[in-house]
């Protein structure tokens, strides 16, 4: 199954009612060892956890690469400052995810995902205001996807350490999403766009 299809599955499931916060057997792979019927054995991770590690790992790698490019090339100071923070923040998050993945014996990809590689290729051909607009629009989309992925892990993941990491990262990702929306509106004079932050997912505390 291709990554976009897997992410689409993740986004569909992000709005599902929250289940147990630990030991969630949902999305178990065939052949998963069980401590008892319906309960995965210790060290057995469901598909949500596995996809979370893979997709967040690729997302961090892409944010660092594209953020460094935007820091060097963006036209507006605000865009450059935002891009620098994205590269630093995702660069700091990557080792934490990698450490968690090693402890779980799950692979964390060091490469950007295919969509981020396509964005990098598109940005390489742009300059000035067009570059800023394209970069910030990509940030709107990427941070909305990431917020939904974190919510999916919180609701449907099995491993408590990954769920805790997702809860810790979600507020910062939502802040980045709102900042990208404001910067995009300012750079394009198009007003706040509805493709992302206008429909920002509610933080867990607001959903209770």
C-alpha positions in Angstrom: 0.0 0.0 0.0 1.4 3.4 -1.0 2.1 6.0 1.6 -0.5 8.5 0.4 -3.1 5.7 0.7 -1.9 4.9 4.2 -2.1 8.6 5.1 -5.6 8.9 3.7 -6.5 5.9 5.9 -4.9 7.8 8.9 -6.9 10.9 8.2 -10.1 9.0 7.9 -9.5 7.4 11.2 -8.4 10.6 13.0 -12.0 11.6 13.6 -13.0 8.3 15.1 -14.0 8.3 18.7 -11.0 7.9 21.1 -10.5 4.3 22.3 -8.4 3.1 25.1 -5.1 5.1 25.4 -3.0 2.0 25.8 -3.2 -1.6 24.7 -5.5 -0.6 21.8 -5.7 -3.8 19.6 -7.2 -1.9 16.7 -5.4 -2.1 13.4 -3.4 -5.2 14.5 -1.5 -6.9 11.7 -2.4 -10.5 10.9 -0.2 -12.8 12.9 0.3 -10.4 15.8 1.0 -12.3 19.0 -1.7 -11.9 21.6 -1.5 -12.0 25.4 -5.1 -12.9 25.3 -7.8 -12.8 22.6 -7.9 -9.3 21.2 -5.1 -8.0 23.4 -1.6 -7.7 21.7 1.3 -9.2 23.6 4.0 -6.9 25.0 6.3 -5.6 22.2 3.6 -6.1 19.5 2.7 -2.8 17.9 -0.4 -2.0 15.8 -0.5 -0.5 12.4 -1.1 3.0 13.8 2.1 3.0 15.8 4.1 1.6 12.8 2.7 4.2 10.4 3.2 7.0 13.0 6.9 6.2 13.3 7.3 6.0 9.5 5.3 9.1 8.5 6.5 11.4 11.3 10.1 10.3 10.6 9.7 11.2 6.9 7.9 14.4 7.8 10.7 15.6 10.1 13.3 14.9 7.4 11.3 16.9 4.8 10.7 19.8 7.1 14.4 20.1 7.9 15.4 20.0 4.2 12.7 22.4 3.0 13.1 24.7 6.0 16.8 25.1 5.3 16.0 25.9 1.7 13.4 28.5 2.6 15.6 30.1 5.3 18.2 30.7 2.6 15.9 31.7 -0.3 12.6 33.2 1.1 11.9 36.8 0.1 10.2 38.0 3.4 12.0 38.1 6.8 9.0 36.5 8.5 9.0 33.6 6.1 12.8 33.1 6.7 12.4 33.2 10.5 9.5 30.7 10.3 11.5 28.4 8.0 14.5 28.5 10.4 12.3 27.5 13.3 10.8 24.7 11.4 14.2 23.3 10.4 15.4 23.6 14.0 12.3 22.3 15.6 11.9 19.2 13.4 15.6 18.6 13.6 15.3 18.5 17.3 12.3 16.2 17.2 13.9 13.7 14.8 16.4 12.2 17.3 13.6 11.7 19.9 11.5 9.8 17.4 14.5 7.8 16.3 15.3 6.8 19.9 11.7 5.7 20.5 11.7 3.8 17.2 15.0 2.0 18.1 13.6 1.0 21.4 10.6 -0.5 19.6 12.7 -2.1 16.9 10.7 -0.1 14.3 12.4 1.7 11.3 12.2 5.5 11.3 12.9 6.8 7.8 15.6 9.5 7.4 14.2 10.5 3.9 11.4 13.0 3.1 8.2 11.6 1.9 7.3 11.6 -1.9 5.1 14.7 -1.6 7.9 16.7 0.2 10.4 15.7 -2.5 7.9 17.0 -5.1 7.6 20.2 -3.1 11.3 20.6 -2.9 11.6 20.2 -6.7 8.9 22.8 -7.2 10.5 25.3 -4.8 13.9 24.9 -6.4 12.4 26.5 -9.5 10.9 29.5 -7.7 12.2 32.9 -6.5 10.9 35.9 -4.6 7.2 36.2 -3.7 6.3 33.1 -5.7 8.7 31.1 -3.6 7.2 32.5 -0.3 3.7 31.7 -1.4 4.5 28.2 -2.5 6.5 27.4 0.6 3.9 28.7 3.1 1.1 27.0 1.3 3.0 23.7 1.6 3.4 24.4 5.3 -0.3 24.8 5.7 -1.0 21.5 4.1 1.9 19.6 5.8 1.1 20.9 9.3 -2.6 20.1 9.0 -1.7 16.5 7.9 0.7 16.2 10.8 -1.9 17.5 13.4 -4.3 14.9 12.1 -1.7 12.1 12.2 -0.8 13.1 15.9 -4.5 13.0 16.8 -4.8 9.6 15.1 -1.9 8.2 17.2 -3.3 9.7 20.4 -6.7 8.1 19.7 -5.8 4.8 18.1 -2.1 4.1 18.9 -1.1 1.2 21.1 2.2 2.2 22.5 2.0 4.6 25.5 5.4 6.3 24.8 4.4 7.2 21.2 1.0 8.4 22.4 2.7 10.6 25.0 5.1 12.0 22.3 2.1 12.8 20.1 0.3 14.6 22.9 3.5 16.7 23.6 4.0 17.6 19.9 0.4 18.4 19.0 0.2 21.9 20.6 3.4 23.1 18.9 2.2 21.7 15.5 -1.1 23.6 15.9 0.8 26.8 16.7 2.9 26.3 13.6 -0.2 25.7 11.5 -1.8 29.0 12.7 1.5 30.9 12.1 1.8 29.5 8.6 -1.8 30.5 7.9 -1.1 34.1 9.1 2.1 34.4 7.1 0.5 33.0 4.0 -2.4 35.5 4.3 0.1 38.4 4.8 2.3 37.3 1.9 -0.5 36.8 -0.6 -3.0 39.4 0.6 -5.6 36.7 0.0 -7.0 36.7 3.5 -7.1 33.7 5.8 -7.4 30.5 3.8 -9.8 27.8 4.6 -7.7 24.9 3.4 -6.0 24.5 6.7 -6.0 26.6 9.8 -9.6 27.8 9.4 -10.5 24.2 10.1 -7.7 23.5 12.6 -8.4 20.3 14.4 -9.5 20.9 18.0 -7.0 20.3 20.7 -7.7 17.3 22.9 -8.5 19.5 25.8 -11.3 21.2 23.8 -12.8 17.9 22.7 -13.5 16.6 26.2 
